[in-house]
Amino acid sequence: MNGRLFYKTTTSEKLALSLIYQTFIIVLLLTFSFGPAFFALINTGIRYGYKTGSLLAFGVVLSDFFVCVLMIFLVHYGATNFIQDEKSQRFMGVVAGIILIVFGVLHFKEPIEKGKETTLDIKIPSPKIMIFKGFFLNCLNPAVWLLWLGNVTAVGKTLSYSIINMIIYFGITLGLVLLVELGKVSAANKLKQVLTQKTMRTINIITGTLLMMFGLILIYNHFFNL
């Protein structure tokens, strides 16, 4: 009896350690993947401040949760073929690439107040726009879908592919991701105090260029090189 009890405790501890390890890896992958959402988040935190940047971060994490839940159901019912299908990947890659290029161009067109080099008097976008931007910047990246397919498949076995358990687990994990994202926004916002509009214009151009590059790479990889 004691032996069985000890065995159950050991199994439970191994399960907990496995989930902690997987959580650490997922949080690390999501918060420090240098994709378009990452650079947009840093740019927004610097340009518009913590509140607006946090809305973008919320949109990014919300899209992660959406894709995650969708993957949970697809994995549970064994219907993930369309994610791995070549035609689906090509379509998603091209659409995402075009949208990223559009977002990049918008960074070049955003108006900058002239004549006040030491201030950052910039019109702040509405909360809905920032959440929408964060959601689609992240959601339309094919790499995010493949990443979540891998995460759900790996963790699903540990949790016996229970839909409820996986949603709870990933909900908590994404809560941690949101905290880290807010930390990045806060750090970026502090840089705002020492930046001039000329510097902000340069950062905007760099961010727009990077988004356009990500878009072009996606289109090339998924249309010409898949």
C-alpha distance (Angstrom), angle and dihedral (degrees) to the residues before:
residue distance angle dihedral
M1 . . .
N2 3.81 . .
G3 3.79 89.4 .
R4 3.79 91.5 53.8
L5 3.79 91.7 47.6
F6 3.79 90.7 50.4
Y7 3.81 90.6 49.2
K8 3.80 92.2 51.9
T9 3.80 91.5 49.6
T10 3.78 91.4 50.2
T11 3.80 91.5 50.0
S12 3.80 91.0 49.5
E13 3.79 91.4 50.3
K14 3.80 91.6 49.5
L15 3.81 89.6 50.8
A16 3.82 91.4 50.3
L17 3.80 92.8 47.6
S18 3.80 90.7 48.1
L19 3.82 91.6 52.2
I20 3.82 91.9 46.5
Y21 3.79 90.4 51.2
Q22 3.81 92.4 47.2
T23 3.81 90.6 47.4
F24 3.80 90.7 53.0
I25 3.81 91.6 50.5
I26 3.82 93.7 46.8
V27 3.82 93.5 48.0
L28 3.80 89.9 47.6
L29 3.81 92.8 49.4
L30 3.80 94.9 46.6
T31 3.80 99.3 43.8
F32 3.80 99.5 40.8
S33 3.79 102.2 36.8
F34 3.79 103.5 119.5
G35 3.78 97.0 -138.5
P36 3.82 130.7 134.1
A37 3.81 93.6 -80.0
F38 3.82 91.0 55.6
F39 3.81 94.6 55.0
A40 3.81 92.6 41.5
L41 3.81 89.4 52.2
I42 3.81 94.0 51.5
N43 3.81 91.3 45.0
T44 3.81 92.2 50.2
G45 3.81 92.9 48.0
I46 3.79 90.9 52.2
R47 3.80 96.9 40.6
Y48 3.79 103.8 39.3
G49 3.78 105.4 17.9
Y50 3.78 138.1 -117.3
K51 3.82 100.5 -53.1
T52 3.80 95.6 52.2
G53 3.81 92.1 40.6
S54 3.80 90.6 51.6
L55 3.81 89.9 55.3
L56 3.80 89.9 54.2
A57 3.82 89.3 48.1
F58 3.81 89.9 50.8
G59 3.80 89.9 52.0
V60 3.81 91.1 51.0
V61 3.81 93.3 49.5
L62 3.81 90.9 43.5
S63 3.80 89.6 56.3
D64 3.81 89.7 48.8
F65 3.80 89.3 53.7
F66 3.81 91.3 47.9
V67 3.81 93.2 50.7
C68 3.81 90.9 42.3
V69 3.83 94.3 53.6
L70 3.80 90.5 45.7
M71 3.81 90.3 51.4
I72 3.81 90.5 48.2
F73 3.80 91.4 57.9
L74 3.81 93.3 41.8
V75 3.80 92.6 50.3
H76 3.80 92.1 43.7
Y77 3.80 91.9 53.8
G78 3.80 95.2 36.2
A79 3.81 94.7 -116.8
T80 3.81 103.8 129.2
N81 3.81 97.0 113.8
F82 3.81 94.7 103.1
I83 3.83 91.0 58.0
Q84 3.80 90.6 54.9
D85 3.80 93.8 39.3
E86 3.81 113.7 115.6
K87 3.82 94.9 -135.4
S88 3.82 92.3 49.0
Q89 3.79 91.8 50.0
R90 3.80 91.2 48.6
F91 3.80 92.4 50.5
M92 3.82 93.8 46.3
G93 3.80 91.9 45.8
V94 3.81 95.3 51.0
V95 3.84 94.2 44.8
A96 3.81 91.7 47.0
G97 3.79 90.9 47.3
I98 3.81 92.9 52.7
I99 3.81 92.0 48.3
L100 3.81 92.3 48.9
I101 3.79 90.2 51.4
V102 3.82 89.6 51.7
F103 3.82 91.0 50.0
G104 3.80 88.8 48.9
V105 3.82 93.1 51.5
L106 3.82 90.0 50.3
H107 3.81 89.3 59.6
F108 3.80 88.7 60.7
K109 3.80 92.5 49.1
E110 3.82 98.7 48.1
P111 3.83 108.4 117.2
I112 3.80 120.0 -114.7
E113 3.78 122.1 -158.8
K114 3.80 111.0 -118.2
G115 3.78 129.4 -145.2
K116 3.81 97.1 32.9
E117 3.76 106.2 84.8
T118 3.81 94.5 166.5
T119 3.80 97.5 51.5
L120 3.76 134.7 65.1
D121 3.79 103.0 -147.2
I122 3.79 97.5 165.6
K123 3.79 129.0 154.6
I124 3.80 108.2 -110.2
P125 3.84 117.6 -135.3
S126 3.79 118.5 -120.8
P127 3.83 119.3 -92.0
K128 3.82 91.4 -113.6
I129 3.80 91.8 54.9
M130 3.81 92.6 50.3
I131 3.82 94.0 48.2
F132 3.81 89.9 45.7
K133 3.81 91.3 49.1
G134 3.81 93.2 48.9
F135 3.80 92.1 46.3
F136 3.79 96.2 51.5
L137 3.81 97.2 36.8
N138 3.78 87.2 60.7
C139 3.80 101.6 29.9
L140 3.80 95.7 53.0
N141 3.80 93.3 53.4
P142 3.84 106.8 102.8
A143 3.81 90.0 -152.7
V144 3.82 89.1 64.4
W145 3.81 91.5 57.0
L146 3.79 92.7 48.9
L147 3.81 90.7 45.4
W148 3.79 91.9 53.5
L149 3.79 91.6 45.2
G150 3.80 87.3 57.0
N151 3.82 93.6 44.3
V152 3.79 94.5 49.3
T153 3.80 92.7 44.8
A154 3.81 92.2 50.3
V155 3.80 96.8 44.7
G156 3.80 94.5 36.3
K157 3.79 92.4 69.8
T158 3.80 90.9 51.7
L159 3.81 90.8 51.3
S160 3.82 94.0 42.7
Y161 3.83 89.7 -112.4
S162 3.82 91.3 -75.1
I163 3.81 107.9 165.2
I164 3.81 94.3 -150.7
N165 3.80 94.5 46.4
M166 3.80 92.0 47.7
I167 3.81 93.5 48.8
I168 3.82 90.8 49.5
Y169 3.81 92.4 46.2
F170 3.80 95.5 47.8
G171 3.81 91.1 41.9
I172 3.82 89.4 58.4
T173 3.81 91.3 43.1
L174 3.80 92.3 51.8
G175 3.80 88.9 48.2
L176 3.81 86.9 60.9
V177 3.81 89.9 46.4
L178 3.81 90.1 53.3
L179 3.81 90.8 52.7
V180 3.80 90.5 52.6
E181 3.82 91.1 46.4
L182 3.80 90.4 51.9
G183 3.79 88.3 50.2
K184 3.81 89.9 55.3
V185 3.80 90.8 49.3
S186 3.81 90.8 49.8
A187 3.81 91.5 50.9
A188 3.82 91.2 47.9
N189 3.80 91.2 48.1
K190 3.82 91.3 56.9
L191 3.80 89.1 60.1
K192 3.80 88.1 61.0
Q193 3.80 90.5 75.8
V194 3.82 93.0 65.7
L195 3.81 99.9 38.0
T196 3.79 128.3 97.8
Q197 3.79 125.0 -151.0
K198 3.79 89.8 -104.3
T199 3.80 89.7 57.5
M200 3.80 90.7 44.9
R201 3.80 89.7 52.3
T202 3.80 89.2 53.4
I203 3.82 91.5 49.1
N204 3.80 89.6 49.0
I205 3.80 91.6 51.9
I206 3.82 91.5 47.9
T207 3.82 91.6 49.4
G208 3.81 92.1 47.1
T209 3.80 91.1 48.5
L210 3.81 91.9 49.8
L211 3.82 92.1 49.6
M212 3.80 90.4 50.2
M213 3.81 90.3 48.5
F214 3.80 91.1 51.0
G215 3.80 88.6 50.3
L216 3.79 94.3 49.6
I217 3.82 91.6 46.8
L218 3.81 90.9 50.8
I219 3.79 91.9 50.2
Y220 3.79 92.3 46.9
N221 3.82 95.1 46.5
H222 3.79 95.9 44.9
F223 3.80 101.4 36.3
F224 3.80 106.8 29.7
N225 3.78 102.7 22.3
L226 3.83 107.7 33.1
